[in-house]
Amino acid sequence: MFQVNPRRTVYDVCIIGSGAGGGTAAKVLTEGGLSVVMLEAGPRLNPDTDFKEHVWPYQLPHRGAGVGGLNQNFGEFLAPNGFWDIEGEPYTTAPGSAFRWFRSRIEGGRTNHWGRIALRFGPADFLPHSTDGVGDDWPITYEELAPYYDKVEAYIGVFGSKENVPNAPDGIFQPPPKPRCTETLVKKACDKLHITCIPSRMAILTKALNERDACHYCAQCGRGCRTASNFSSSQVMIPPAAATGRLTMIPNAMAREIIINDQGKAEAVSYIDKTTRGEQKVYARSVVVAGSACESARILLNSKSQRFPNGAANSSGAVGRYLTDSVGSDLAGYFPQLENFPVHNHDGVGGMHMYMPWWRFGKKNEFLRGYHIEFGGGRDMPGVGSFQYVCDEHEGYGASLKQACRKSYGCFIGFSGRG
């Protein structure tokens, strides 16, 4: 054990980051009796003032479009706060690289505005080399991880249906919402073409759970959810951790490095107080690094010591290397059969009610593995630019322009292939 000043607070665990990993670790560790300090690079979150799911476009300064700039990447509606570029946090990319890094600096991190698509990895995902000869097999199997999937799904709430689709494992599901008009149309086409199309699996409540209300189908999940009907670490994991009295959160604390003692053990975390720009230290017996892929790598590489000259947990030299991203393709189509459809509320969750899992595992394809397909459309809430294509193609104004907009409203369905 390292020696400490008896007047210095030493926590059992320091967690860096308050998103999906950090929030879950905080809940489990505090409920297990440990004292935890959490470093969050952004401010605390207040759903009543920070979330905008019920705000109308006319209530915002620029009708929801924003005015551009570093901190207006997604207009004025996105749940706080997700940025491609953050002032004061520059980063560089290699020549010819177009990689962009999406970040969130607030309690709960990117779980405040993620897509809530909660799919399990399947057995083949853990054994890629054994399955198709490419890549490396994981040191763990799906069967070993499955009980933890069960535990998480049962606690956070994930809707779906049991379908026995190869490599798309079933889980602990709440009832899925009914298909909407556009989804029914796509489902009929899929059945005709023998393409698997099933209810999606999303971390949104369709039944009340753990004092959280079921989704009220405002379909604005990306703006945040004051009823906590969709999953975010800020509303589902951190509150029960705080309720134990064993969680201390330090906001606006940008972790710099993990301090390693002479025995090669983590002793403290150095962080920058963003409000004062002064350096501080917090002491703990263990450290959980949960700051997302890029931030976690930065912290580990910064954590150099005599014993670890290349950074903590980096004896392989692989930390910060081999970064990759999900790839995919998108397209959208106009469906004339939806023209002049009776006016109706496009009720549902803020996302897809159905999806097409990759169902051809084990078959010979032009490329290995494949994509699942996410799709959606219909009468979403119009926003700035929703009818720009009409203005580009329709010559007119006044009543004739409005009629053209009404005719095409809700007639598009988009498809996204995701790996």
DOGU-11843 format. One line per field, with one value per residue (C-alpha): residue number from 0; residue in three letters; y negated, x negated, z. Coordinates in pm, 1 decimal, always signed. Each point is the difference from the previous one (the first is absolute). Layout:
residues N
seq [NUM  ...]
type [ALA  ...]
py [Y  ...]
px [X  ...]
pz [Z  ...]
end
This chain:
residues 419
seq [0  1  2  3  4  5  6  7  8  9  10  11  12  13  14  15  16  17  18  19  20  21  22  23  24  25  26  27  28  29  30  31  32  33  34  35  36  37  38  39  40  41  42  43  44  45  46  47  48  49  50  51  52  53  54  55  56  57  58  59  60  61  62  63  64  65  66  67  68  69  70  71  72  73  74  75  76  77  78  79  80  81  82  83  84  85  86  87  88  89  90  91  92  93  94  95  96  97  98  99  100  101  102  103  104  105  106  107  108  109  110  111  112  113  114  115  116  117  118  119  120  121  122  123  124  125  126  127  128  129  130  131  132  133  134  135  136  137  138  139  140  141  142  143  144  145  146  147  148  149  150  151  152  153  154  155  156  157  158  159  160  161  162  163  164  165  166  167  168  169  170  171  172  173  174  175  176  177  178  179  180  181  182  183  184  185  186  187  188  189  190  191  192  193  194  195  196  197  198  199  200  201  202  203  204  205  206  207  208  209  210  211  212  213  214  215  216  217  218  219  220  221  222  223  224  225  226  227  228  229  230  231  232  233  234  235  236  237  238  239  240  241  242  243  244  245  246  247  248  249  250  251  252  253  254  255  256  257  258  259  260  261  262  263  264  265  266  267  268  269  270  271  272  273  274  275  276  277  278  279  280  281  282  283  284  285  286  287  288  289  290  291  292  293  294  295  296  297  298  299  300  301  302  303  304  305  306  307  308  309  310  311  312  313  314  315  316  317  318  319  320  321  322  323  324  325  326  327  328  329  330  331  332  333  334  335  336  337  338  339  340  341  342  343  344  345  346  347  348  349  350  351  352  353  354  355  356  357  358  359  360  361  362  363  364  365  366  367  368  369  370  371  372  373  374  375  376  377  378  379  380  381  382  383  384  385  386  387  388  389  390  391  392  393  394  395  396  397  398  399  400  401  402  403  404  405  406  407  408  409  410  411  412  413  414  415  416  417  418]
type [MET  PHE  GLN  VAL  ASN  PRO  ARG  ARG  THR  VAL  TYR  ASP  VAL  CYS  ILE  ILE  GLY  SER  GLY  ALA  GLY  GLY  GLY  THR  ALA  ALA  LYS  VAL  LEU  THR  GLU  GLY  GLY  LEU  SER  VAL  VAL  MET  LEU  GLU  ALA  GLY  PRO  ARG  LEU  ASN  PRO  ASP  THR  ASP  PHE  LYS  GLU  HIS  VAL  TRP  PRO  TYR  GLN  LEU  PRO  HIS  ARG  GLY  ALA  GLY  VAL  GLY  GLY  LEU  ASN  GLN  ASN  PHE  GLY  GLU  PHE  LEU  ALA  PRO  ASN  GLY  PHE  TRP  ASP  ILE  GLU  GLY  GLU  PRO  TYR  THR  THR  ALA  PRO  GLY  SER  ALA  PHE  ARG  TRP  PHE  ARG  SER  ARG  ILE  GLU  GLY  GLY  ARG  THR  ASN  HIS  TRP  GLY  ARG  ILE  ALA  LEU  ARG  PHE  GLY  PRO  ALA  ASP  PHE  LEU  PRO  HIS  SER  THR  ASP  GLY  VAL  GLY  ASP  ASP  TRP  PRO  ILE  THR  TYR  GLU  GLU  LEU  ALA  PRO  TYR  TYR  ASP  LYS  VAL  GLU  ALA  TYR  ILE  GLY  VAL  PHE  GLY  SER  LYS  GLU  ASN  VAL  PRO  ASN  ALA  PRO  ASP  GLY  ILE  PHE  GLN  PRO  PRO  PRO  LYS  PRO  ARG  CYS  THR  GLU  THR  LEU  VAL  LYS  LYS  ALA  CYS  ASP  LYS  LEU  HIS  ILE  THR  CYS  ILE  PRO  SER  ARG  MET  ALA  ILE  LEU  THR  LYS  ALA  LEU  ASN  GLU  ARG  ASP  ALA  CYS  HIS  TYR  CYS  ALA  GLN  CYS  GLY  ARG  GLY  CYS  ARG  THR  ALA  SER  ASN  PHE  SER  SER  SER  GLN  VAL  MET  ILE  PRO  PRO  ALA  ALA  ALA  THR  GLY  ARG  LEU  THR  MET  ILE  PRO  ASN  ALA  MET  ALA  ARG  GLU  ILE  ILE  ILE  ASN  ASP  GLN  GLY  LYS  ALA  GLU  ALA  VAL  SER  TYR  ILE  ASP  LYS  THR  THR  ARG  GLY  GLU  GLN  LYS  VAL  TYR  ALA  ARG  SER  VAL  VAL  VAL  ALA  GLY  SER  ALA  CYS  GLU  SER  ALA  ARG  ILE  LEU  LEU  ASN  SER  LYS  SER  GLN  ARG  PHE  PRO  ASN  GLY  ALA  ALA  ASN  SER  SER  GLY  ALA  VAL  GLY  ARG  TYR  LEU  THR  ASP  SER  VAL  GLY  SER  ASP  LEU  ALA  GLY  TYR  PHE  PRO  GLN  LEU  GLU  ASN  PHE  PRO  VAL  HIS  ASN  HIS  ASP  GLY  VAL  GLY  GLY  MET  HIS  MET  TYR  MET  PRO  TRP  TRP  ARG  PHE  GLY  LYS  LYS  ASN  GLU  PHE  LEU  ARG  GLY  TYR  HIS  ILE  GLU  PHE  GLY  GLY  GLY  ARG  ASP  MET  PRO  GLY  VAL  GLY  SER  PHE  GLN  TYR  VAL  CYS  ASP  GLU  HIS  GLU  GLY  TYR  GLY  ALA  SER  LEU  LYS  GLN  ALA  CYS  ARG  LYS  SER  TYR  GLY  CYS  PHE  ILE  GLY  PHE  SER  GLY  ARG  GLY]
py [+0.0  -352.3  -250.2  -291.2  -309.2  +99.7  -322.2  +74.7  +159.6  +329.1  +154.3  +367.9  -67.7  -295.0  +24.6  -214.8  -74.8  +16.7  +159.0  +357.0  +166.4  -250.8  -30.3  +376.9  +45.8  -269.3  +172.0  +345.3  -113.3  -238.0  +250.8  +249.5  -226.6  -180.1  -373.1  -140.8  -331.7  -72.9  -247.8  -150.0  -232.5  -199.5  -145.4  +173.4  +62.3  -125.9  +173.6  -264.7  -277.9  +182.9  +229.9  -137.4  +287.5  -208.4  -328.7  -127.5  -143.3  -345.3  -7.9  +1.5  -297.9  +151.3  +236.5  +289.7  -41.1  -160.6  -247.2  +226.1  -18.5  +246.5  +58.6  +17.9  +327.1  +125.4  -315.1  -99.9  +312.1  +267.9  +113.4  -152.6  +6.0  +171.1  -163.3  +94.5  -287.6  -154.8  -330.8  +42.3  +372.5  +21.0  +323.9  +88.0  +274.1  +163.6  -137.9  +133.1  +104.2  -129.5  +154.8  -215.3  +44.5  -52.4  -101.6  -91.6  -200.7  +33.0  +240.0  +321.3  -75.0  +130.4  +214.1  -316.5  +2.0  +338.8  +196.4  +246.3  +295.0  +279.1  +303.8  +278.8  +123.2  +353.7  +314.0  -58.2  -354.9  +141.6  +265.8  -179.7  +195.2  +331.3  -108.1  -140.2  +2.0  -375.4  -191.3  +146.6  +189.3  -171.5  +149.4  +31.9  +153.9  -113.7  +267.5  -147.2  -350.6  +90.9  -7.0  -358.2  -97.5  +148.8  -200.1  -330.7  +42.0  +96.9  -315.5  -267.2  +129.4  +105.9  +73.3  +272.1  +346.6  +350.2  +103.1  +260.5  -184.6  +134.0  -226.8  -246.6  +141.2  -46.5  -173.7  -106.3  -205.7  -228.9  +11.1  -178.2  -289.9  +72.7  -71.3  -334.8  -53.7  -21.0  +299.1  +209.7  -86.4  +105.4  +314.0  +119.5  -52.1  +185.7  +297.0  +17.3  -2.6  +241.6  -262.9  +20.6  -304.4  +4.4  -240.3  -201.5  +23.8  -340.5  -122.0  -173.7  +101.9  +118.6  +95.7  -185.5  +130.6  -92.1  -316.9  -111.1  -66.4  +170.4  -196.4  -246.3  +18.7  -359.9  +141.9  -258.3  +225.5  -173.5  -313.5  +176.5  +144.0  -165.3  +305.6  +219.3  +236.6  +53.7  +103.9  -250.4  +41.9  -342.4  +110.0  +377.1  +85.1  -307.3  -78.1  +338.6  -27.9  -347.1  +127.8  +227.5  -304.9  +156.0  -186.8  -330.5  -157.0  -270.9  -181.5  -199.5  +220.5  +93.8  +299.2  -41.4  +307.2  +286.7  -33.9  +327.4  +65.7  +175.7  +335.8  -46.0  -50.0  -282.2  -249.3  -310.5  -177.3  -343.3  -214.6  -355.0  -199.1  -162.6  -280.9  -116.1  +168.1  +120.2  +352.2  +216.5  +356.2  +249.4  +310.0  +351.0  +360.3  +99.2  -184.2  +80.4  -162.3  -52.1  -310.5  +143.9  +158.7  -313.2  -167.7  +321.0  +50.1  -360.0  +43.0  +332.0  -137.2  -303.5  +225.4  +56.8  +104.0  +153.9  +343.7  -78.1  -235.3  +54.4  -67.5  +208.9  +333.4  -36.4  +271.1  +116.8  -345.9  +34.6  -272.4  -275.9  +209.6  +190.5  -245.1  +72.4  -107.3  +150.6  -31.7  +14.6  -149.3  -195.1  -54.0  -127.2  +45.5  -166.4  +225.0  -138.4  +241.9  -211.3  -314.8  -145.0  +244.3  -89.1  -240.8  +188.1  -27.8  +180.0  +135.6  +201.7  -6.9  -229.7  +260.4  +314.2  +245.0  +269.4  +86.4  +259.0  +199.2  +154.5  +345.2  +150.7  +96.0  +312.9  -54.9  -100.6  -369.8  -246.5  -145.0  +157.1  -49.2  -277.1  -263.8  -28.9  -252.6  -273.7  -174.2  -260.4  -282.2  -136.7  -304.5  -112.7  -351.0  -240.0  -213.8  -257.6  +131.9  +282.6  -119.6  -143.9  +263.6  -116.4  -357.0  +124.4  +190.0  -190.6  -329.5  -202.4  -155.9  -42.4  +258.3  +205.6  +31.1  +103.2  +263.1  +141.0  +21.9  +173.6  +247.6  +116.6  -25.0  +340.8  +171.1  +66.0  +306.6  +12.7  +308.7  +15.2  +298.0  +27.4  +241.8]
px [+0.0  -121.0  -48.0  +241.7  +50.4  +256.2  +193.9  +17.9  +319.2  -73.8  +293.7  +31.6  +45.6  -40.9  +208.6  -97.0  +310.0  +372.2  +137.5  +115.9  -308.5  -68.8  +361.2  +46.6  -323.0  +109.0  +334.4  -150.5  -291.8  +191.6  +279.8  -273.4  -113.6  -299.0  -68.3  -25.2  -112.8  +96.7  -175.7  +220.8  -150.6  +322.7  +268.7  +277.5  +322.6  +348.3  +258.6  +266.5  -213.0  -243.3  +232.8  +215.3  +225.0  +318.8  -134.7  +156.6  -221.8  +156.1  -112.2  -368.6  -206.1  -70.2  +296.6  -223.4  -248.9  -278.3  -246.0  -297.4  -332.4  -183.2  +280.4  +294.6  -68.3  +357.2  +204.0  +176.5  +203.5  -257.0  -9.1  -312.3  -251.5  -159.5  -265.4  -234.8  -228.0  -41.0  -171.3  -313.6  -22.6  -183.0  -112.4  -177.9  +41.4  -253.7  -34.8  +279.2  +209.9  +353.7  +64.9  +219.4  +41.4  +343.2  -17.5  +232.3  -100.7  +280.4  +120.5  +105.1  -208.9  +127.1  +268.5  +211.3  +45.6  -106.7  +226.1  +101.8  -47.3  -92.5  -111.5  -204.4  -319.6  +60.9  -212.3  -167.4  -97.4  -213.4  -155.0  -64.1  -312.8  +162.6  +306.6  -150.4  -379.0  -45.2  -99.2  -60.3  +231.0  +88.3  -135.6  +361.4  +307.9  +358.0  +111.9  -221.4  +134.6  +367.8  +93.3  -124.9  +202.8  +300.2  -68.6  -45.4  +308.1  +217.4  -105.9  -5.9  +293.6  -38.2  +293.7  -9.7  +125.6  -142.3  -71.5  -282.1  -191.9  -356.1  -258.8  +266.9  +53.5  +332.9  +2.6  +209.1  +258.5  +288.7  +284.0  -91.5  +213.7  +232.4  -127.0  +91.6  +132.6  -340.1  -133.9  +301.2  -66.9  -365.6  +84.4  +239.2  -269.2  -257.9  +232.0  +53.9  -376.3  -74.4  -204.0  +5.2  +173.5  +78.7  +76.2  -307.4  -178.0  -24.0  -63.6  +336.4  +268.2  +336.5  +96.5  -83.5  -315.7  -191.8  +205.4  -48.5  +308.9  +64.8  -67.0  +278.7  -79.2  -95.3  -266.7  -260.2  -249.3  -303.1  +92.5  -20.2  +278.8  +112.3  +204.5  -313.0  +197.0  -303.9  -333.1  -264.9  -268.7  +88.3  +354.3  -20.9  -342.3  -128.7  +311.4  +1.0  -375.2  +44.9  +282.9  -245.4  -184.9  -326.0  -38.5  -183.1  +15.2  -244.5  +130.4  -209.6  -298.2  -208.7  -212.2  -365.2  -182.5  +6.0  -272.2  -189.7  -183.0  -332.5  +173.2  +146.6  +354.1  +241.8  -5.8  +180.6  +138.4  -120.6  +269.5  +45.3  +278.2  +150.5  +156.4  -334.4  -241.7  -193.6  -133.4  +146.7  -45.0  +245.5  -124.5  +141.1  -106.6  +125.8  +80.3  +263.5  -76.7  +334.5  -57.4  +87.5  -250.8  -194.2  +1.3  -90.5  -295.5  -112.7  +5.6  -186.0  -268.4  -41.7  -43.8  -373.0  -222.8  -341.1  +157.9  +229.2  -190.4  +248.6  +306.6  +220.7  +136.5  -210.7  -264.6  +124.6  -34.6  +352.6  +170.4  +116.4  -59.9  +233.2  +283.2  +291.4  +360.5  +328.1  +62.6  +316.6  +208.1  +324.1  +269.7  +356.1  +288.3  +330.9  +305.6  +290.3  +244.6  -32.4  +120.4  +328.5  +0.9  +256.5  -145.1  -106.6  -238.2  -324.4  -11.8  -293.7  -346.0  -269.7  -145.3  +79.9  +267.4  -137.0  -333.7  -163.6  -269.9  -280.1  +140.5  -254.0  -276.9  -175.5  +95.2  -242.9  +18.6  -186.4  -141.0  -38.5  +256.2  +244.2  +238.0  +327.6  +243.2  +168.8  +292.3  +261.6  +204.3  +349.2  +149.5  -278.2  +13.5  -101.5  -303.9  -209.4  -81.0  +256.3  +161.0  -303.6  +24.6  +355.5  -117.8  -277.6  +241.6  +326.9  +42.9  +250.0  +88.2  +293.8  +279.9  -155.2  -330.3  +179.3  +196.8  -323.5  -148.6  +307.7  +3.2  -355.0  +7.5  -72.5  -70.0  -371.5  -155.2  -371.7  -220.8  -335.0  -233.8  -209.1  -278.8]
pz [+0.0  -75.5  +281.9  +13.5  +205.9  +267.6  -71.6  -372.4  -128.1  -170.7  -185.8  -75.5  -371.3  -236.1  -318.0  -297.3  -208.5  +79.5  -316.5  -57.6  +149.9  +275.0  +112.2  +14.1  +194.7  +246.5  +64.2  +49.5  +216.6  +228.8  +52.4  +85.7  +283.7  -153.3  +10.0  -352.3  -144.7  -361.0  -228.6  -271.3  -259.6  -32.3  +227.0  +190.7  -192.6  +85.0  -222.0  +69.4  -144.8  -228.7  -194.0  -281.6  -104.3  +29.4  -135.2  -322.0  -277.6  +39.6  +364.1  -93.2  -122.4  -343.2  -28.3  +98.9  -283.9  +201.3  -145.5  -75.1  +177.2  +220.5  +247.3  -240.7  -173.8  +22.2  +33.7  +318.1  +74.9  +83.7  +360.6  +154.0  -119.6  -295.2  -212.3  -281.2  +97.4  +343.7  +45.7  +208.3  -79.1  -333.2  -152.5  -321.6  -257.3  -226.3  -355.1  -217.8  +298.0  +34.2  +342.0  +223.2  +374.2  +152.1  +366.5  +281.7  +304.3  +256.4  +269.2  -173.8  -308.3  -331.0  +163.8  +14.0  -376.9  -136.6  -234.5  +274.8  -237.1  +242.9  -197.6  +152.5  -161.3  -121.9  +31.9  -338.0  +100.9  +279.6  -225.9  -328.9  -94.3  +76.7  -198.6  -319.5  +41.6  +36.5  +315.3  +344.6  +229.8  +326.2  +325.5  +120.5  -161.8  -38.2  +244.4  +271.2  -55.0  -49.7  +373.2  +20.1  -305.3  +181.8  +312.8  -181.6  -221.3  +295.5  +183.9  -270.9  -206.1  -364.7  -226.2  -264.5  -89.9  +10.8  -358.9  +4.0  -272.7  -46.4  +161.6  +117.6  +349.7  +173.6  +336.0  +298.7  -185.4  +74.7  -257.4  -323.5  -124.0  -290.7  -352.3  -147.9  -351.6  -169.2  +192.0  -97.1  -364.1  +21.6  +195.6  -272.4  -263.5  +210.1  +48.6  -375.3  -61.0  +287.9  +184.9  +377.3  +148.9  +371.9  +287.0  +89.6  +335.3  +163.6  +354.8  +32.1  +248.8  -128.2  +357.4  +321.1  +166.7  +315.9  +59.5  -362.8  -210.2  -330.9  -317.6  -81.1  -374.1  -68.8  -238.0  +103.4  +181.3  -149.4  +193.0  +336.3  +210.3  +320.8  +98.8  -32.1  -221.4  -216.9  +141.8  +97.7  +261.2  +141.8  +88.0  +46.7  +143.7  +181.4  +213.6  +180.5  +49.3  +150.5  +221.1  +182.9  +133.3  -116.7  -332.1  -34.0  -344.5  -100.6  -311.3  -247.6  +84.8  -304.2  +97.5  -100.5  +126.1  +246.3  +264.7  +47.3  +327.4  +51.1  +24.8  -348.2  +133.2  -77.1  +287.0  -126.3  -305.5  -102.5  -160.3  -122.8  +164.2  -309.9  +203.8  +145.7  -242.5  +302.4  +43.0  +276.3  +120.0  +136.0  +182.8  -31.0  +47.0  -347.7  -322.4  -262.5  -335.4  -178.5  -207.7  -346.2  -237.9  -92.0  +341.2  +182.3  -234.4  +56.3  +377.2  -6.3  -234.5  +226.8  +303.7  -35.9  +286.9  +53.2  -2.3  -294.8  -233.4  -285.6  +211.0  +226.0  -127.7  -314.4  +15.9  -341.0  -154.0  -139.7  +203.0  -233.5  -311.4  -234.4  +52.2  -230.1  -33.4  -105.3  -371.1  -199.1  -274.8  -16.2  -257.1  -5.1  -238.0  -81.5  +35.1  -204.6  +161.1  +315.0  -178.4  +124.5  +287.0  +267.5  +254.7  +312.3  +292.3  -73.1  +354.4  +118.6  +148.5  -131.7  -231.0  -190.2  +109.9  -233.8  -157.5  -224.5  +180.2  -200.9  -56.6  -243.1  +243.3  -115.9  -364.8  -272.5  -74.4  -217.8  +320.3  +341.7  +273.4  -94.0  +126.3  +176.4  -147.4  +199.7  -164.0  +74.7  -142.5  -0.4  +163.9  +228.1  +144.1  -280.1  +59.7  -179.8  -348.1  +5.2  -322.3  -173.0  -272.0  -75.7  -41.6  -231.5  -223.8  +27.3  -176.9  +194.3  +330.6  +236.2  -17.8  -281.1  +188.2  +319.6  -190.5  -145.3  +349.4  +139.7  -288.5  +68.4  +379.9  +150.0  -334.0  +53.3  +159.3  +72.9  +28.6  +181.0  -22.8  +317.0  +84.7]
end
